[in-house]
Amino acid sequence: MAADSAGSIGHSAPLGALRPIANQCTAGNCPTVYVETDSDLSGTATAVVQGYVVSPERAGIELPEGEVLVEVPISLLAEAVRNLPAQQGPPGRSTEEV
């Protein structure tokens, strides 16, 4: 996803306020998954991931301009899925099933 002229990644609208739904520490300076508290601002429910940057060269892939790779523990992603609000869970499944 490329950054637009407003600086948003992949969207023309700004992100709403972010709420952490999973993290690896209590200080907030570690891998964390956030969701928007008001997805109406961007028009779609999205997640923002804070993690350790991985270079495309290290990963052996090419990335489009404006995208980055971040590394987070799999357990963090599993926790994030369990903590998703019901309306933002995986399609066709409730978050209780994950």
Secondary structure, DSSP 8 states (H G I E B T S, - for coil): --B-TTS-BS-SS----EEEEEESSSSS-S-EEEEES-TTTTTS--EEEE-EEE-HHHHT----TT--EEE--HHHHHHHHHHS-GGGS-TTS-GGG-
